[in-house]
Amino acid sequence: MAADVTTDNDIADEDLEPVAEQTARQAQRVVAAYAEDADECRMLLSMLGIGPTDKSA
């Protein structure tokens, strides 16, 4: 069983910046191409933090 490992290279959540819109779109296309189905695609996009946003607001 793998042990939790921390290093000096860990990044705090508040230090993370959102990816550029173009980068997110490209990543969405790659995920969609390799996902088995729509549910898997949604799950992976959500895990990566690049899921679709509600444009109606």
Biotite code that builds the C-alpha atoms (Angstrom):
import biotite.structure as struc

atoms = struc.array([
    struc.Atom([0.000, 0.000, 0.000], chain_id="A", res_id=1, res_name="MET", atom_name="CA", element="C"),
    struc.Atom([1.390, 3.412, -0.930], chain_id="A", res_id=2, res_name="ALA", atom_name="CA", element="C"),
    struc.Atom([2.137, 5.842, 1.867], chain_id="A", res_id=3, res_name="ALA", atom_name="CA", element="C"),
    struc.Atom([1.172, 9.500, 1.723], chain_id="A", res_id=4, res_name="ASP", atom_name="CA", element="C"),
    struc.Atom([4.268, 11.376, 0.647], chain_id="A", res_id=5, res_name="VAL", atom_name="CA", element="C"),
    struc.Atom([4.788, 15.102, 0.877], chain_id="A", res_id=6, res_name="THR", atom_name="CA", element="C"),
    struc.Atom([7.651, 16.981, -0.657], chain_id="A", res_id=7, res_name="THR", atom_name="CA", element="C"),
    struc.Atom([8.968, 20.510, -0.704], chain_id="A", res_id=8, res_name="ASP", atom_name="CA", element="C"),
    struc.Atom([7.438, 20.778, -4.200], chain_id="A", res_id=9, res_name="ASN", atom_name="CA", element="C"),
    struc.Atom([3.820, 20.590, -2.988], chain_id="A", res_id=10, res_name="ASP", atom_name="CA", element="C"),
    struc.Atom([1.679, 23.539, -4.126], chain_id="A", res_id=11, res_name="ILE", atom_name="CA", element="C"),
    struc.Atom([-1.022, 25.017, -1.910], chain_id="A", res_id=12, res_name="ALA", atom_name="CA", element="C"),
    struc.Atom([-4.522, 25.315, -3.400], chain_id="A", res_id=13, res_name="ASP", atom_name="CA", element="C"),
    struc.Atom([-4.461, 29.096, -3.080], chain_id="A", res_id=14, res_name="GLU", atom_name="CA", element="C"),
    struc.Atom([-1.294, 29.193, -5.213], chain_id="A", res_id=15, res_name="ASP", atom_name="CA", element="C"),
    struc.Atom([-2.998, 27.491, -8.171], chain_id="A", res_id=16, res_name="LEU", atom_name="CA", element="C"),
    struc.Atom([-4.228, 29.637, -11.049], chain_id="A", res_id=17, res_name="GLU", atom_name="CA", element="C"),
    struc.Atom([-7.003, 28.742, -13.496], chain_id="A", res_id=18, res_name="PRO", atom_name="CA", element="C"),
    struc.Atom([-5.887, 27.573, -16.918], chain_id="A", res_id=19, res_name="VAL", atom_name="CA", element="C"),
    struc.Atom([-6.380, 29.789, -19.949], chain_id="A", res_id=20, res_name="ALA", atom_name="CA", element="C"),
    struc.Atom([-9.653, 29.353, -21.820], chain_id="A", res_id=21, res_name="GLU", atom_name="CA", element="C"),
    struc.Atom([-7.885, 28.080, -24.959], chain_id="A", res_id=22, res_name="GLN", atom_name="CA", element="C"),
    struc.Atom([-5.911, 25.519, -22.935], chain_id="A", res_id=23, res_name="THR", atom_name="CA", element="C"),
    struc.Atom([-9.088, 24.324, -21.213], chain_id="A", res_id=24, res_name="ALA", atom_name="CA", element="C"),
    struc.Atom([-10.866, 23.934, -24.566], chain_id="A", res_id=25, res_name="ARG", atom_name="CA", element="C"),
    struc.Atom([-8.006, 21.871, -25.984], chain_id="A", res_id=26, res_name="GLN", atom_name="CA", element="C"),
    struc.Atom([-7.944, 19.669, -22.879], chain_id="A", res_id=27, res_name="ALA", atom_name="CA", element="C"),
    struc.Atom([-11.725, 19.201, -23.087], chain_id="A", res_id=28, res_name="GLN", atom_name="CA", element="C"),
    struc.Atom([-11.391, 17.970, -26.666], chain_id="A", res_id=29, res_name="ARG", atom_name="CA", element="C"),
    struc.Atom([-8.682, 15.465, -25.738], chain_id="A", res_id=30, res_name="VAL", atom_name="CA", element="C"),
    struc.Atom([-10.690, 14.134, -22.790], chain_id="A", res_id=31, res_name="VAL", atom_name="CA", element="C"),
    struc.Atom([-13.826, 13.845, -24.936], chain_id="A", res_id=32, res_name="ALA", atom_name="CA", element="C"),
    struc.Atom([-11.918, 11.937, -27.613], chain_id="A", res_id=33, res_name="ALA", atom_name="CA", element="C"),
    struc.Atom([-10.632, 9.324, -25.175], chain_id="A", res_id=34, res_name="TYR", atom_name="CA", element="C"),
    struc.Atom([-13.599, 8.988, -22.790], chain_id="A", res_id=35, res_name="ALA", atom_name="CA", element="C"),
    struc.Atom([-15.621, 5.790, -23.032], chain_id="A", res_id=36, res_name="GLU", atom_name="CA", element="C"),
    struc.Atom([-18.962, 7.611, -22.777], chain_id="A", res_id=37, res_name="ASP", atom_name="CA", element="C"),
    struc.Atom([-20.541, 10.942, -21.834], chain_id="A", res_id=38, res_name="ALA", atom_name="CA", element="C"),
    struc.Atom([-20.662, 10.117, -18.108], chain_id="A", res_id=39, res_name="ASP", atom_name="CA", element="C"),
    struc.Atom([-16.954, 9.312, -18.026], chain_id="A", res_id=40, res_name="GLU", atom_name="CA", element="C"),
    struc.Atom([-16.201, 12.481, -19.983], chain_id="A", res_id=41, res_name="CYS", atom_name="CA", element="C"),
    struc.Atom([-18.161, 14.624, -17.508], chain_id="A", res_id=42, res_name="ARG", atom_name="CA", element="C"),
    struc.Atom([-16.457, 12.932, -14.555], chain_id="A", res_id=43, res_name="MET", atom_name="CA", element="C"),
    struc.Atom([-12.949, 13.421, -15.962], chain_id="A", res_id=44, res_name="LEU", atom_name="CA", element="C"),
    struc.Atom([-13.590, 17.049, -16.916], chain_id="A", res_id=45, res_name="LEU", atom_name="CA", element="C"),
    struc.Atom([-14.923, 17.704, -13.430], chain_id="A", res_id=46, res_name="SER", atom_name="CA", element="C"),
    struc.Atom([-11.904, 16.048, -11.813], chain_id="A", res_id=47, res_name="MET", atom_name="CA", element="C"),
    struc.Atom([-9.605, 18.218, -13.907], chain_id="A", res_id=48, res_name="LEU", atom_name="CA", element="C"),
    struc.Atom([-11.598, 21.340, -13.058], chain_id="A", res_id=49, res_name="GLY", atom_name="CA", element="C"),
    struc.Atom([-12.332, 22.087, -16.712], chain_id="A", res_id=50, res_name="ILE", atom_name="CA", element="C"),
    struc.Atom([-15.944, 20.994, -16.918], chain_id="A", res_id=51, res_name="GLY", atom_name="CA", element="C"),
    struc.Atom([-18.473, 22.973, -18.910], chain_id="A", res_id=52, res_name="PRO", atom_name="CA", element="C"),
    struc.Atom([-19.616, 26.218, -17.317], chain_id="A", res_id=53, res_name="THR", atom_name="CA", element="C"),
    struc.Atom([-23.147, 27.586, -17.251], chain_id="A", res_id=54, res_name="ASP", atom_name="CA", element="C"),
    struc.Atom([-23.099, 30.313, -19.923], chain_id="A", res_id=55, res_name="LYS", atom_name="CA", element="C"),
    struc.Atom([-26.736, 31.384, -19.246], chain_id="A", res_id=56, res_name="SER", atom_name="CA", element="C"),
    struc.Atom([-25.851, 33.419, -16.150], chain_id="A", res_id=57, res_name="ALA", atom_name="CA", element="C"),
])
